[in-house]
Amino acid sequence: MEGRAQHNVDVLGWLADALEELDRQSLRRIRRCRQSAQGRIIWLDGRELVNFGSNDYLGLASDPRLVAAVKEGLEKEGWGSGASALVCGRSSAHAALEEALAKFEGCQAALVFPTGFAANAGTIAALVGPGDAVYCDRKNHASIIDGCKLSRADLRVFPHADVDTLDHLLAKPHRHRRRLVVTDTLFSMDGDLAPIPQLVDVCERHRAILMVDEAHATGVFGNRGRGVVEFYGVEKRVPVRVGTLSKGLGSVGGFVVGSTALVEWLVQKARPYMFSTALPGAACYAAMAALKVVEQEPHRRALVLQKAEFLREALKREGWNIGLSASQIIPIVVRQPNVALSLARFLETRGFFVPAIRPPAVPDDEACLRVSVTFHHQHSDLERLVETLGEAKRKLGLGN
């Protein structure tokens, strides 16, 4: 009858065609199921594989000391935190972790978020908004890009690691109230380092705020494991530093460190902090245990970077394109998504898990295998991976 709702209309009918299109482009994601603890060897969908897909760079995700810390936290606090941090979700564990992070990073204060994504998105939107401008590296993580968009500040995207273009953009006349420059320090897919010293100089010259995300560098780079800003010796000149507890530190959550005033402002204005249930206290216990390991066992990060250097050089000798990787993250760039999938599947038949990375995680024509080197990898793992990649190149007809 005219004017009556059509209850048999499938308003999501378009999804089947859209999913088929993803299949056609080799861009559809399939969820895997791990049946073991995170580590050098994992069981994935019933297969035992050498794991080159984890961000557990220091091998702490299953470390007995973190497991024991979690048990202690569970006995003292239970599991769920029950409320947002600003209601009654913040416990003595959160307070202790924030104090430990501030000390570890050499800053006045720290603030713990439920995830690294929340830390980035919340911090950006708290620092800039309508009437401001935010400048974002083209290859920043999705959490940074989304945070820039959510802030509603004028967004300026500059080419990857292009300090000259950023300098030119900041030099233009403007009427913005505040200007924020945001960058990863270690880019999660390319494995290269941001030109942090030059970015610091440019931001200081133009009176712009510099915010960096050390997600993949915390625990791995720097004399104390503070990250790339420490590696370059400019940590005191970077006012806003974000990190994660879920990669090198083997736990879960994100954090921001800086001045007392910065943290107090984020408490008042960072919406993901205000409106999310606080991280479980037991996860804070794990993170504190991990910080102690990072401080007491610097050989872990040294070995990770040594192994990564060996693998980068071996891959380059075999003609693989690894871009400008200078870290434990090594892309093997093959450009086409279907080629990346074929390589990943071949490696899996030979006992290796190396994930295929495709758009939108990387730009078009930059599909790759993403190799993550961790503390627990053995030298023989690296050698066999290079040999197996050579076999794959021959059998799949990839040439050079």
C-alpha positions as CSV (number, residue, x, y, z in Angstrom):
1,M,0.0,0.0,0.0
2,E,1.3,3.5,-0.9
3,G,2.9,5.2,2.0
4,R,3.4,2.0,4.0
5,A,7.0,0.9,4.9
6,Q,8.5,-1.8,2.7
7,H,9.6,-4.4,5.3
8,N,11.1,-6.8,2.8
9,V,13.6,-4.3,1.4
10,D,17.2,-5.5,2.1
11,V,19.0,-2.2,2.9
12,L,22.3,-4.1,3.2
13,G,21.9,-6.0,-0.1
14,W,24.8,-4.0,-1.6
15,L,27.2,-5.7,0.7
16,A,27.4,-9.0,-1.3
17,D,28.5,-7.1,-4.4
18,A,31.0,-5.0,-2.5
19,L,32.6,-8.0,-0.9
20,E,32.9,-9.7,-4.3
21,E,34.7,-6.6,-5.6
22,L,37.2,-6.9,-2.7
23,D,37.7,-10.5,-3.7
24,R,38.3,-9.5,-7.3
25,Q,41.0,-7.0,-6.2
26,S,42.6,-9.4,-3.8
27,L,41.8,-7.0,-1.0
28,R,39.4,-9.0,1.2
29,R,40.7,-9.8,4.6
30,I,40.3,-13.2,6.2
31,R,40.5,-13.5,10.0
32,R,43.0,-16.0,11.3
33,C,42.8,-17.9,14.6
34,R,45.9,-18.4,16.7
35,Q,45.8,-21.4,18.9
36,S,49.0,-20.7,21.0
37,A,50.7,-18.0,23.0
38,Q,52.4,-15.3,21.1
39,G,56.0,-16.1,20.4
40,R,58.7,-17.1,17.9
41,I,56.6,-20.2,17.0
42,I,52.8,-20.0,16.8
43,W,50.0,-22.3,15.8
44,L,47.8,-20.4,13.3
45,D,44.7,-22.1,11.8
46,G,46.2,-25.5,12.8
47,R,49.6,-24.9,11.4
48,E,52.9,-24.5,13.3
49,L,54.7,-21.5,11.9
50,V,57.8,-19.4,12.5
51,N,56.2,-16.1,13.3
52,F,57.3,-13.0,11.4
53,G,54.0,-11.2,11.8
54,S,54.0,-10.1,15.4
55,N,54.7,-6.6,16.9
56,D,56.0,-8.3,20.1
57,Y,59.5,-7.0,19.3
58,L,61.1,-7.7,22.6
59,G,59.5,-11.1,23.1
60,L,57.6,-10.0,26.2
61,A,54.0,-10.9,25.4
62,S,54.4,-14.4,26.9
63,D,57.2,-13.6,29.2
64,P,56.7,-15.4,32.6
65,R,57.4,-12.2,34.5
66,L,54.5,-10.4,32.7
67,V,52.3,-13.5,33.3
68,A,53.1,-13.4,37.0
69,A,52.5,-9.7,37.1
70,V,49.0,-10.2,35.6
71,K,48.2,-12.9,38.1
72,E,49.2,-10.5,40.9
73,G,47.0,-7.8,39.4
74,L,44.1,-10.1,39.1
75,E,44.3,-11.1,42.7
76,K,44.4,-7.5,43.9
77,E,42.0,-5.8,41.4
78,G,40.0,-8.5,39.6
79,W,39.7,-8.0,35.9
80,G,37.3,-5.3,34.7
81,S,37.9,-1.7,35.7
82,G,34.1,-1.1,35.7
83,A,34.0,2.6,34.7
84,S,35.8,5.3,32.8
85,A,39.0,6.7,34.4
86,L,37.2,9.9,35.4
87,V,34.4,8.1,37.3
88,C,35.9,5.3,39.3
89,G,37.8,3.2,36.7
90,R,41.3,4.5,37.5
91,S,42.9,2.4,40.2
92,S,46.2,2.5,42.1
93,A,47.6,0.3,39.2
94,H,46.8,3.0,36.7
95,A,48.3,5.7,38.9
96,A,51.5,3.6,39.5
97,L,51.8,2.9,35.7
98,E,51.5,6.5,34.8
99,E,54.1,7.4,37.4
100,A,56.4,4.7,36.0
101,L,55.9,5.8,32.4
102,A,56.7,9.4,33.3
103,K,59.9,8.3,35.0
104,F,60.8,5.9,32.2
105,E,60.3,8.6,29.5
106,G,61.9,11.4,31.6
107,C,58.8,13.6,31.5
108,Q,56.7,15.3,34.2
109,A,53.6,13.3,33.7
110,A,51.9,10.5,31.7
111,L,48.3,9.5,30.9
112,V,47.2,5.9,30.1
113,F,44.6,5.3,27.4
114,P,42.7,2.1,26.7
115,T,44.5,1.7,23.3
116,G,47.2,3.4,21.3
117,F,44.6,4.3,18.7
118,A,42.6,6.1,21.4
119,A,45.7,7.9,22.6
120,N,46.5,9.3,19.1
121,A,42.9,10.2,18.2
122,G,42.1,11.7,21.6
123,T,45.3,13.8,21.9
124,I,45.0,15.3,18.4
125,A,41.4,16.4,18.8
126,A,42.2,17.8,22.3
127,L,45.0,20.0,21.0
128,V,43.5,21.4,17.8
129,G,40.0,22.0,16.4
130,P,38.1,24.4,14.2
131,G,40.2,27.5,13.6
132,D,43.4,25.5,13.9
133,A,45.6,23.5,11.4
134,V,47.1,20.1,11.6
135,Y,49.9,18.8,9.4
136,C,50.1,15.1,8.8
137,D,52.7,12.9,7.1
138,R,51.1,11.0,4.2
139,K,52.1,7.6,5.7
140,N,51.1,8.2,9.3
141,H,49.1,5.4,11.0
142,A,45.3,5.3,10.6
143,S,44.9,6.4,14.2
144,I,46.7,9.7,13.5
145,I,44.9,10.3,10.2
146,D,41.5,9.6,11.8
147,G,42.4,11.9,14.8
148,C,43.3,14.7,12.4
149,K,39.9,14.3,10.6
150,L,37.9,14.1,13.8
151,S,39.6,17.2,15.2
152,R,37.9,19.3,12.4
153,A,41.1,21.4,12.2
154,D,42.2,22.3,8.7
155,L,44.1,19.3,7.5
156,R,47.3,19.6,5.5
157,V,48.9,16.3,4.3
158,F,52.6,16.6,3.3
159,P,54.5,14.0,1.3
160,H,56.2,11.2,3.3
161,A,59.1,12.5,5.4
162,D,59.3,15.7,3.2
163,V,60.5,18.4,5.6
164,D,61.0,20.9,2.9
165,T,57.4,20.8,1.9
166,L,56.3,21.0,5.5
167,D,58.5,24.0,6.0
168,H,57.0,25.7,2.9
169,L,53.4,25.0,4.2
170,L,54.2,26.3,7.7
171,A,55.8,29.5,6.2
172,K,52.6,30.5,4.4
173,P,50.6,33.4,6.0
174,H,47.9,32.0,8.2
175,R,45.2,33.0,10.7
176,H,45.1,29.7,12.6
177,R,45.0,29.8,16.3
178,R,47.3,26.8,16.8
179,R,49.2,24.6,14.4
180,L,50.0,20.9,15.1
181,V,52.5,18.7,13.2
182,V,52.0,15.0,13.8
183,T,54.2,12.1,12.7
184,D,55.1,8.5,13.5
185,T,58.7,8.2,14.5
186,L,59.0,4.7,13.1
187,F,56.6,4.0,10.3
188,S,54.6,0.8,10.8
189,M,54.6,-0.5,7.2
190,D,57.8,1.0,5.7
191,G,60.1,0.5,8.7
192,D,61.8,3.9,8.1
193,L,62.5,6.6,10.6
194,A,61.0,10.0,10.5
195,P,63.5,12.9,10.1
196,I,62.8,13.9,13.7
197,P,65.7,16.4,14.2
198,Q,64.7,18.4,11.0
199,L,61.0,18.3,12.0
200,V,62.0,19.7,15.5
201,D,63.9,22.5,13.8
202,V,61.0,23.4,11.5
203,C,58.4,23.3,14.2
204,E,60.4,25.5,16.5
205,R,61.1,28.0,13.7
206,H,57.4,28.3,12.9
207,R,56.1,28.0,16.5
208,A,54.1,24.8,15.7
209,I,53.4,22.0,18.2
210,L,55.2,18.7,17.3
211,M,53.5,15.5,18.3
212,V,55.1,12.1,17.7
213,D,53.9,8.6,18.0
214,E,56.6,6.1,19.2
215,A,54.3,3.1,19.0
216,H,56.8,0.9,17.1
217,A,59.9,2.4,18.7
218,T,59.2,2.3,22.4
219,G,61.5,-0.3,24.0
220,V,63.5,-0.8,20.8
221,F,65.2,2.5,19.9
222,G,67.3,4.8,22.1
223,N,69.9,4.2,24.8
224,R,67.1,3.7,27.4
225,G,64.5,2.4,25.0
226,R,62.5,5.6,25.0
227,G,62.3,5.6,21.2
228,V,63.4,7.5,18.2
229,V,63.4,10.9,19.8
230,E,65.9,9.6,22.3
231,F,67.9,7.9,19.5
232,Y,68.3,11.3,17.9
233,G,68.9,13.2,21.2
234,V,65.9,15.6,20.9
235,E,63.5,14.2,23.4
236,K,63.4,17.4,25.4
237,R,62.4,19.4,22.3
238,V,59.3,17.3,21.5
239,P,56.4,18.5,23.6
240,V,53.9,15.7,22.9
241,R,54.9,12.1,22.8
242,V,52.6,9.2,22.3
243,G,53.4,5.5,22.8
244,T,51.8,2.1,23.1
245,L,52.0,-0.7,25.7
246,S,50.9,-3.3,23.2
247,K,54.0,-3.8,21.0
248,G,57.5,-3.8,22.4
249,L,56.1,-3.8,25.9
250,G,53.9,-6.8,25.3
251,S,50.8,-5.6,27.1
252,V,47.8,-3.5,25.9
253,G,46.9,0.2,26.0
254,G,48.4,3.5,24.9
255,F,49.9,6.5,26.7
256,V,50.9,10.1,26.3
257,V,53.8,11.7,28.1
258,G,54.8,15.4,28.4
259,S,54.3,18.3,30.8
260,T,51.9,18.3,33.8
261,A,49.9,20.9,32.0
262,L,49.6,18.8,28.8
263,V,48.3,15.7,30.8
264,E,45.9,17.8,32.8
265,W,44.5,19.2,29.6
266,L,44.1,15.8,28.1
267,V,42.2,14.6,31.2
268,Q,39.8,17.4,30.6
269,K,39.5,17.3,26.8
270,A,40.5,13.9,25.3
271,R,37.2,12.3,24.6
272,P,38.4,8.6,24.3
273,Y,40.0,9.0,27.7
274,M,36.8,10.5,29.2
275,F,34.3,8.2,27.6
276,S,36.0,4.8,27.5
277,T,36.1,2.2,30.2
278,A,39.6,2.3,31.8
279,L,42.2,-0.3,30.9
280,P,42.0,-3.4,33.2
281,G,44.3,-2.9,36.2
282,A,46.0,-6.3,35.5
283,A,47.2,-5.0,32.1
284,C,48.8,-2.1,34.0
285,Y,50.7,-4.6,36.1
286,A,52.0,-6.3,32.9
287,A,53.1,-3.0,31.5
288,M,55.0,-2.1,34.6
289,A,56.8,-5.4,34.6
290,A,57.7,-4.9,30.9
291,L,59.2,-1.4,31.7
292,K,61.5,-3.1,34.3
293,V,62.7,-5.6,31.7
294,V,63.4,-2.8,29.2
295,E,65.4,-1.0,31.8
296,Q,67.3,-4.0,33.1
297,E,67.9,-5.9,29.8
298,P,69.1,-3.5,27.1
299,H,70.6,-6.4,25.2
300,R,67.1,-7.3,24.0
301,R,66.7,-4.2,21.8
302,A,70.3,-4.3,20.7
303,L,69.9,-7.9,19.5
304,V,66.6,-7.0,17.7
305,L,68.3,-4.3,15.7
306,Q,71.3,-6.4,15.0
307,K,69.2,-9.2,13.6
308,A,67.1,-6.8,11.6
309,E,70.2,-5.3,10.0
310,F,71.5,-8.8,9.1
311,L,68.1,-9.6,7.4
312,R,67.9,-6.3,5.6
313,E,71.3,-6.7,4.1
314,A,70.6,-10.3,3.1
315,L,67.3,-9.4,1.4
316,K,69.0,-6.6,-0.5
317,R,71.7,-8.9,-1.8
318,E,69.0,-11.2,-3.1
319,G,67.4,-8.3,-5.0
320,W,64.3,-7.7,-2.9
321,N,63.0,-4.2,-2.6
322,I,62.9,-3.3,1.1
323,G,62.4,0.4,0.6
324,L,64.2,2.6,3.2
325,S,63.7,0.3,6.2
326,A,66.1,1.1,9.0
327,S,64.5,-0.9,11.8
328,Q,63.0,-4.2,12.9
329,I,60.1,-3.7,10.4
330,I,61.1,-4.8,6.9
331,P,58.8,-4.5,4.0
332,I,59.3,-6.7,1.0
333,V,57.6,-4.5,-1.6
334,V,56.0,-6.4,-4.5
335,R,53.4,-3.7,-5.4
336,Q,50.5,-5.9,-6.5
337,P,48.1,-7.3,-3.8
338,N,47.7,-10.7,-5.6
339,V,51.5,-11.1,-5.7
340,A,51.8,-10.3,-2.0
341,L,49.1,-12.9,-1.2
342,S,50.8,-15.5,-3.4
343,L,54.1,-15.0,-1.6
344,A,52.6,-15.1,1.8
345,R,50.7,-18.4,1.0
346,F,53.9,-20.0,-0.4
347,L,55.9,-19.0,2.7
348,E,53.2,-20.5,4.9
349,T,53.5,-23.9,3.1
350,R,57.2,-23.8,4.0
351,G,56.5,-23.0,7.7
352,F,56.6,-19.2,7.9
353,F,54.0,-16.7,8.8
354,V,54.7,-13.4,7.0
355,P,51.6,-11.3,6.5
356,A,50.7,-9.8,3.1
357,I,49.9,-6.0,3.5
358,R,47.6,-4.5,1.0
359,P,45.7,-1.2,0.5
360,P,44.4,0.6,2.5
361,A,47.1,-0.3,5.0
362,V,49.6,0.8,2.3
363,P,49.1,3.1,-0.7
364,D,48.1,1.7,-4.0
365,D,51.0,-0.1,-5.8
366,E,52.9,-0.6,-2.5
367,A,51.5,-4.0,-1.5
368,C,54.2,-5.9,0.4
369,L,55.1,-8.6,2.9
370,R,55.7,-7.1,6.3
371,V,58.5,-8.9,8.1
372,S,58.8,-8.2,11.9
373,V,62.0,-9.2,13.5
374,T,61.8,-10.0,17.2
375,F,64.1,-10.8,20.1
376,H,63.3,-14.6,20.0
377,H,64.1,-15.1,16.3
378,Q,67.1,-17.3,15.7
379,H,69.8,-16.6,13.2
380,S,68.7,-19.8,11.3
381,D,65.1,-18.4,11.1
382,L,66.4,-15.4,9.2
383,E,68.7,-17.5,6.9
384,R,65.9,-19.9,6.1
385,L,63.4,-17.1,5.4
386,V,65.8,-15.6,2.8
387,E,66.4,-19.0,1.2
388,T,62.6,-19.7,1.1
389,L,61.9,-16.3,-0.5
390,G,64.4,-17.1,-3.2
391,E,62.6,-20.4,-3.8
392,A,59.3,-18.6,-4.0
393,K,60.7,-16.1,-6.5
394,R,61.7,-18.9,-8.8
395,K,58.6,-21.0,-8.4
396,L,56.2,-18.1,-8.7
397,G,58.0,-16.6,-11.6
398,L,58.6,-13.2,-10.0
399,G,62.0,-12.5,-11.6
400,N,63.7,-9.4,-10.2
